[in-house]
């Protein structure tokens, strides 16, 4: 069944001056500079123009496939690519330079030219901007401590593809803050203007503090406003192989972005491998992300370095959550321990890891916005301890390799 949905109404200039739709709130993130605020307002106006191009309040159509929400029907076109490139050119020079640096370093890691580990880490999804800012600030301090061994890539996920379109109460499932800014009021939308600006602020905040970022896009409507900002973009298990994401990946080759294609929900890696190969002419920075699935996890040693998982001699990224952990934190910790153990034994280990982490451990506590609203995450203190241990193990491994090289 295909369902028509309503798009959110845009804030007016009066909304900006008087705190948005909710009394006492500030629509503009505190971390945006004056010039960036002006650019953000222009982005919202552009978003409004796009929404008004649809008939009345009817937004793009949803695709409901086997009861799974897999995005809107809007395709990624040449005009979408041009909009993303225009957004890139409009960034302040310092911001572009930071993004170029991060993307070059990540490319070097995945090509085996940089010995460090790329750790894609952060909340499963972001519901509260303030807690996300605090997480970024704490991770920036941690990055400074481990910079010689681990490159942190902070997850800033605003869209969430869902296995079910509706929850057990018949309400729409939460599709992420970009669609549902208030998870307690899930009127069907595609994109919320205030949330777009807030996420632009988060990406700028991370870049200003020297951090690389990652996200996953579901809809073209979000790509055209945000796809120029993250350094690492995942294509999820539910959407891998779809045309719009391949077109996005090709277009972002001009910006040097890393695209991580996950194996599908069944655990089949071939769709991810095909995707990496399919974009290689336009974007050489495609990689495979092993996230597990119905066919079992992808975390044992044999799976990390099998030739079928390595395209063009690139390293893979091992997701220690999702299908690999069956969404159990205890299993995530076991996998991390196994990776670190292999490093200390001098065995082969993945050069990139994906980990879900937030300020507070756990999930689904709407009374505490430091929790993840979706999948369970490690708390910050636990994450910090694991990252420090990972860095120490990496240091040990490099020292042992140097000894053997003599």
Buried (B, 14 or more C-beta within 10 A) or exposed (E): EEEEBEBBBBBEEEBBEEBBEEEEEEBBBEBBEEEBBEBBBEBBEBBBEBBEEBEEEEBBBBBBEEEBBBBBEBEBBEEBBEBBBEBBEEBBEEBBEBBEBBBEBBBBBBBEEBBBBBBBBBBBBBBBBEBBBBBBBBBBEBBEEBEEBBBBBBBBBBBBBBEEBBEEEEEBBBBBBBBBBEBEEBEBBBBBBBBBBBBBBBBBBBBBBBBBBBBBBBBBBBBBBBBBBBBBBBBBBBBBBBEBBBBBBBBBBEBBBBBBBBBBBEBBBEBBBBBBEBBBEBBBBBBBBBBBBEBEBBBEBEBBEEEEBBBEEBBBBBBBBBBBBEBEBEBBBBBBEBBBEBBBEEEEBBBBBBBBBBBBBBBEEEEEBBBBBBBBBBBBEBBBEBBBBBBBBBBBBBEBEEEEEE
